[in-house]
Amino acid sequence: MKFVCTECDEQMRFAESGGIDADGSLAVTFRCPSCDWGVTLLTNPQETQLVRALGVKIGGRAVPPRPMEMLQSHLLGAAAPAEAPAPGGGGCPFAALVEQASAAAELRWSAEATARLERLPSFVRPMVRQGIEAFARERGYGEVTPQVMDEARAHLGL
């Protein structure tokens, strides 16, 4: 989500956070770098709780990078097809291990759970998916189902 100044058509920048009020509301202020016009986003207690439970940092990347994300994608892309190895060995000898580790780290989603996730607004899907997957991994689930989604929702108090 980005805020754009209606006067200057410039992307607004994070200015300050008012912190969390006693009732659980959060206020975050953004300012236009050109004209200094400001806007404050105010979340209600439930929205604040959701953001905190999912570990989202206001003003940062919504989904944190996976460990060694750049190296993994490079190694997977460097792997040569098994039936036609390149001269001199070709590809990375560890590409298969990286692929197995990446597959093991990803959870399966049932069709019902995927359909349910798709009904959410697109801007919250990555945060919700991340929170549910973290919940499922902590409990040793191999697949996210509607039941797992309900458990995560109850656990987060939503």
Backbone as numpy.savetxt, mean C-alpha at the origin, in Angstrom:
# Nx Ny Nz CAx CAy CAz Cx Cy Cz
-3.50 10.53 -3.51 -4.35 11.69 -3.51 -3.45 12.93 -3.51
-3.79 13.87 -4.34 -3.04 15.12 -4.41 -4.02 16.29 -4.34
-3.54 17.40 -3.78 -4.32 18.61 -3.75 -3.68 19.60 -4.72
-4.51 20.27 -5.53 -4.03 21.24 -6.50 -4.68 22.58 -6.19
-3.86 23.63 -6.20 -4.34 24.98 -5.94 -5.26 25.41 -7.08
-6.45 25.89 -6.74 -7.40 26.33 -7.77 -7.00 27.67 -8.38
-6.16 28.43 -7.69 -5.72 29.72 -8.20 -4.52 29.59 -9.14
-3.54 28.75 -8.76 -2.28 28.67 -9.50 -2.13 27.38 -10.31
-2.97 26.40 -10.05 -2.88 25.10 -10.68 -1.55 24.41 -10.36
-1.02 24.66 -9.16 0.20 24.04 -8.67 -0.18 22.95 -7.67
0.62 21.89 -7.64 0.39 20.85 -6.64 0.75 21.39 -5.27
-0.16 21.24 -4.32 0.08 21.76 -2.97 1.06 20.84 -2.25
1.76 21.39 -1.28 2.78 20.67 -0.53 2.33 20.52 0.92
2.75 19.43 1.55 2.47 19.21 2.96 3.08 20.35 3.76
2.31 20.96 4.64 2.80 22.07 5.45 2.96 21.66 6.91
1.90 21.08 7.49 1.97 20.71 8.90 0.84 19.76 9.26
1.05 19.06 10.36 0.02 18.20 10.90 -0.36 18.75 12.25
-1.65 18.92 12.46 -2.12 19.43 13.74 -2.14 18.37 14.82
-1.75 17.15 14.47 -1.78 16.07 15.44 -3.18 15.51 15.60
-3.30 14.56 16.47 -4.59 13.90 16.69 -5.26 14.53 17.90
-6.49 15.02 17.70 -7.26 15.64 18.78 -7.70 14.60 19.79
-8.25 15.07 20.90 -8.73 14.18 21.95 -9.82 13.24 21.45
-10.61 13.69 20.46 -11.68 12.83 19.95 -11.19 11.86 18.87
-9.91 11.97 18.48 -9.35 11.06 17.48 -9.30 11.63 16.08
-9.69 12.89 15.91 -9.62 13.52 14.59 -8.18 13.94 14.29
-7.85 13.96 13.01 -6.51 14.35 12.57 -6.64 15.49 11.58
-5.83 16.52 11.75 -5.83 17.66 10.83 -4.47 17.75 10.16
-4.47 17.82 8.82 -3.24 17.94 8.04 -3.41 19.12 7.09
-2.45 20.05 7.09 -2.54 21.25 6.26 -1.56 21.16 5.09
-2.05 21.58 3.92 -1.26 21.65 2.70 -1.27 23.09 2.21
-0.16 23.56 1.61 -0.06 24.92 1.11 0.46 24.93 -0.32
0.00 25.92 -1.08 0.47 26.11 -2.45 1.85 26.76 -2.40
2.85 26.21 -3.10 4.18 26.81 -3.07 4.25 28.16 -3.79
3.28 28.45 -4.65 3.31 29.72 -5.40 2.62 30.86 -4.67
1.38 30.63 -4.24 0.61 31.73 -3.65 0.37 31.57 -2.14
0.82 30.47 -1.56 0.69 30.19 -0.13 -0.76 29.97 0.32
-1.68 29.74 -0.64 -3.06 29.41 -0.28 -3.05 28.05 0.38
-3.86 27.86 1.40 -3.82 26.61 2.15 -5.15 25.90 2.22
-5.08 24.62 2.51 -6.25 23.79 2.72 -5.91 22.78 3.81
-6.89 22.50 4.66 -6.67 21.54 5.74 -7.61 20.35 5.55
-7.03 19.17 5.62 -7.79 17.92 5.54 -8.06 17.49 6.98
-9.32 17.26 7.29 -9.71 16.84 8.63 -10.35 15.47 8.54
-9.77 14.49 9.24 -10.34 13.13 9.24 -11.15 12.93 10.50
-12.16 12.08 10.40 -12.93 11.74 11.60 -12.20 10.64 12.37
-12.61 10.32 13.60 -11.90 9.33 14.40 -11.77 7.96 13.73
-12.80 7.52 13.00 -12.75 6.21 12.36 -11.72 6.20 11.22
-11.68 7.28 10.44 -10.69 7.37 9.36 -9.28 7.42 9.93
-9.09 8.15 11.01 -7.78 8.23 11.65 -7.36 6.86 12.15
-8.29 6.12 12.76 -7.97 4.79 13.27 -7.59 3.85 12.13
-8.30 3.93 11.01 -7.99 3.08 9.86 -6.59 3.38 9.34
-6.27 4.67 9.18 -4.95 5.05 8.68 -3.86 4.57 9.62
-4.05 4.75 10.91 -3.04 4.32 11.89 -2.90 2.81 11.93
-4.02 2.09 11.86 -3.98 0.63 11.91 -3.26 0.04 10.71
-3.35 0.71 9.58 -2.69 0.22 8.36 -1.25 0.70 8.26
-0.82 1.53 9.20 0.57 1.99 9.20 0.90 2.96 8.08
-0.11 3.70 7.61 0.11 4.64 6.51 0.69 5.93 7.06
1.75 6.41 6.39 2.37 7.68 6.78 1.78 8.78 5.92
1.20 9.80 6.53 0.62 10.91 5.79 1.74 11.65 5.07
1.53 11.89 3.77 2.50 12.61 2.97 3.57 11.72 2.37
3.50 10.41 2.59 4.51 9.50 2.04 3.91 8.52 1.06
4.68 7.53 0.69 4.25 6.50 -0.23 3.17 5.66 0.45
2.06 5.42 -0.22 0.94 4.70 0.38 1.29 3.26 0.68
2.01 2.62 -0.20 2.37 1.23 0.00 3.88 1.18 0.11
4.41 0.75 1.27 5.86 0.74 1.42 6.51 -0.25 0.46
7.73 0.04 0.03 8.40 -0.88 -0.88 8.68 -2.20 -0.19
8.60 -3.28 -0.95 8.95 -4.58 -0.40 10.46 -4.62 -0.21
10.96 -5.42 0.74 12.40 -5.53 0.90 13.06 -5.98 -0.40
14.08 -5.27 -0.81 14.87 -5.58 -2.00 14.03 -5.62 -3.27
12.98 -4.80 -3.33 12.05 -4.78 -4.46 12.77 -4.52 -5.78
13.67 -3.55 -5.80 14.36 -3.21 -7.04 15.28 -4.34 -7.48
16.01 -4.94 -6.54 16.91 -6.04 -6.87 16.13 -7.25 -7.38
15.02 -7.57 -6.73 14.21 -8.71 -7.16 13.69 -8.52 -8.58
13.18 -7.34 -8.88 12.65 -7.13 -10.23 13.77 -7.18 -11.26
14.96 -6.70 -10.90 16.09 -6.77 -11.83 16.50 -8.22 -12.08
16.62 -9.00 -11.00 17.03 -10.39 -11.16 16.00 -11.21 -11.93
14.75 -10.98 -11.66 13.70 -11.71 -12.39 13.71 -11.34 -13.86
13.95 -10.09 -14.17 14.00 -9.65 -15.55 15.24 -10.14 -16.29
16.31 -10.47 -15.55 17.56 -10.90 -16.18 17.58 -12.39 -16.47
16.61 -13.13 -15.98 16.62 -14.59 -16.18 16.36 -14.93 -17.64
17.18 -15.83 -18.18 17.01 -16.29 -19.56 16.04 -17.45 -19.58
15.29 -17.67 -20.68 14.40 -18.81 -20.77 15.16 -20.12 -20.58
14.56 -21.08 -19.89 15.23 -22.34 -19.56 15.59 -23.14 -20.80
14.76 -23.11 -21.84 15.03 -23.93 -23.01 16.10 -23.33 -23.91
16.45 -22.07 -23.75 17.46 -21.47 -24.61 18.39 -20.58 -23.80
19.31 -21.18 -23.00 20.20 -20.34 -22.21 21.14 -19.53 -23.09
21.43 -18.33 -22.65 22.33 -17.45 -23.40 23.76 -17.96 -23.27
24.62 -17.61 -24.21 26.02 -18.03 -24.13 26.65 -17.54 -22.84
27.49 -18.41 -22.27 28.17 -18.05 -21.03 27.29 -18.21 -19.81
26.23 -18.95 -19.89 25.39 -19.21 -18.72 24.13 -18.39 -18.74
24.16 -17.14 -19.17 23.00 -16.28 -19.32 22.13 -16.16 -18.09
21.55 -15.01 -17.88 20.62 -14.80 -16.78 21.30 -14.91 -15.43
20.56 -14.72 -14.41 21.08 -14.79 -13.05 20.87 -16.19 -12.50
21.88 -16.80 -11.90 21.72 -18.16 -11.38 20.76 -18.22 -10.19
20.47 -17.08 -9.59 19.59 -17.06 -8.43 18.17 -16.61 -8.76
17.88 -16.36 -10.04 16.57 -15.84 -10.44 15.44 -16.77 -10.02
15.64 -18.08 -10.13 14.59 -19.03 -9.74 14.29 -18.93 -8.25
15.34 -18.76 -7.43 15.13 -18.61 -5.98 14.38 -17.34 -5.65
14.73 -16.26 -6.35 14.04 -14.99 -6.13 12.57 -15.13 -6.50
12.29 -15.79 -7.62 10.91 -15.99 -8.06 10.12 -16.81 -7.04
10.74 -17.86 -6.50 10.07 -18.69 -5.48 9.79 -17.88 -4.23
10.77 -17.08 -3.80 10.60 -16.26 -2.59 9.49 -15.24 -2.78
9.43 -14.62 -3.98 8.38 -13.64 -4.25 7.01 -14.29 -4.25
6.92 -15.49 -4.83 5.63 -16.19 -4.87 5.18 -16.59 -3.47
6.15 -17.01 -2.63 5.81 -17.41 -1.27 5.34 -16.21 -0.45
5.88 -15.02 -0.74 5.52 -13.83 0.03 4.13 -13.32 -0.32
3.63 -13.67 -1.50 2.33 -13.18 -1.92 1.22 -14.15 -1.49
0.16 -13.59 -0.99 -0.99 -14.39 -0.59 -1.94 -14.57 -1.76
-2.62 -15.68 -1.76 -3.68 -15.88 -2.76 -4.93 -15.16 -2.26
-5.71 -14.68 -3.20 -6.99 -14.04 -2.88 -8.08 -14.85 -3.56
-9.10 -15.23 -2.81 -10.23 -15.95 -3.41 -10.99 -14.99 -4.33
-11.74 -15.55 -5.24 -12.51 -14.72 -6.17 -13.50 -13.83 -5.42
-14.11 -14.39 -4.36 -15.08 -13.61 -3.58 -14.41 -12.44 -2.86
-13.22 -12.71 -2.29 -12.50 -11.65 -1.58 -12.03 -10.57 -2.56
-11.56 -11.00 -3.73 -11.12 -10.04 -4.74 -12.29 -9.16 -5.19
-13.44 -9.78 -5.41 -14.62 -9.02 -5.83 -15.03 -8.02 -4.75
-14.93 -8.43 -3.51 -15.29 -7.55 -2.40 -14.31 -6.37 -2.31
-13.02 -6.64 -2.52 -12.02 -5.58 -2.51 -12.26 -4.60 -3.65
-12.65 -5.10 -4.81 -12.89 -4.25 -5.98 -14.07 -3.29 -5.78
-14.95 -3.59 -4.84 -16.09 -2.70 -4.59 -15.69 -1.46 -3.79
-14.47 -1.47 -3.22 -14.00 -0.30 -2.47 -13.53 0.79 -3.42
-13.53 2.04 -2.98 -13.01 3.11 -3.83 -11.53 2.84 -4.16
-11.14 3.13 -5.38 -9.79 2.78 -5.85 -8.68 3.39 -5.00
-8.90 4.59 -4.44 -7.83 5.23 -3.70 -7.55 4.58 -2.35
-8.46 3.77 -1.81 -8.21 3.10 -0.53 -7.84 1.63 -0.70
-8.05 1.07 -1.90 -7.77 -0.36 -2.11 -6.37 -0.78 -1.70
-5.30 -0.05 -2.12 -3.96 -0.50 -1.73 -3.75 -0.55 -0.22
-4.29 0.43 0.50 -4.13 0.46 1.96 -4.90 -0.69 2.60
-6.12 -0.92 2.14 -6.94 -1.99 2.71 -6.29 -3.34 2.41
-5.84 -3.52 1.15 -5.20 -4.79 0.76 -3.97 -5.05 1.64
-3.15 -4.03 1.83 -1.94 -4.18 2.64 -2.29 -4.57 4.08
-3.28 -3.91 4.65 -3.68 -4.21 6.03 -4.22 -5.62 6.17
-5.04 -6.05 5.23 -5.62 -7.40 5.29 -4.53 -8.44 5.10
-3.61 -8.20 4.16 -2.53 -9.17 3.92 -1.61 -9.27 5.14
-1.32 -8.14 5.78 -0.49 -8.19 7.00 -1.19 -8.99 8.08
-2.49 -8.77 8.24 -3.28 -9.50 9.22 -3.25 -11.00 8.90
-3.44 -11.36 7.63 -3.47 -12.77 7.22 -2.11 -13.43 7.44
-1.03 -12.74 7.10 0.31 -13.31 7.29 0.61 -13.56 8.77
0.22 -12.59 9.62 0.46 -12.73 11.06 -0.22 -13.97 11.62
-1.33 -14.34 11.03 -2.09 -15.49 11.52 -1.83 -16.76 10.71
-0.93 -16.68 9.74 -0.53 -17.86 8.98 -1.51 -18.31 7.91
-2.39 -17.41 7.46 -3.32 -17.75 6.39 -2.57 -17.77 5.05
-2.89 -18.72 4.18 -2.30 -18.77 2.86 -3.18 -18.13 1.81
-4.45 -17.86 2.18 -5.39 -17.27 1.23 -6.29 -16.28 1.95
-6.57 -15.19 1.27 -7.50 -14.20 1.81 -8.88 -14.55 1.28
-9.79 -14.78 2.20 -11.19 -15.10 1.88 -12.07 -14.03 2.52
-13.36 -14.00 2.20 -14.24 -13.04 2.87 -14.22 -13.21 4.40
-14.06 -14.44 4.87 -14.00 -14.67 6.31 -12.76 -14.01 6.92
-11.62 -14.11 6.23 -10.39 -13.46 6.71 -10.59 -11.95 6.71
-11.24 -11.44 5.67 -11.51 -10.00 5.61 -12.37 -9.56 6.78
-13.39 -10.36 7.13 -14.25 -10.04 8.27 -13.47 -10.05 9.58
-12.58 -11.05 9.74 -11.75 -11.13 10.94 -10.85 -9.89 11.05
-10.23 -9.51 9.93 -9.34 -8.34 9.94 -10.12 -7.08 10.29
-11.30 -6.97 9.73 -12.15 -5.80 9.99 -12.53 -5.72 11.48
-12.88 -6.87 12.05 -13.23 -6.90 13.48 -12.01 -6.57 14.35
-10.86 -7.13 13.94 -9.63 -6.89 14.70 -9.24 -5.41 14.70
-9.45 -4.74 13.57 -9.11 -3.33 13.45 -10.19 -2.41 14.03
-11.31 -3.00 14.43 -12.39 -2.21 15.02 -13.18 -1.40 14.02
-13.29 -1.92 12.79 -14.02 -1.19 11.74 -15.40 -1.76 11.53
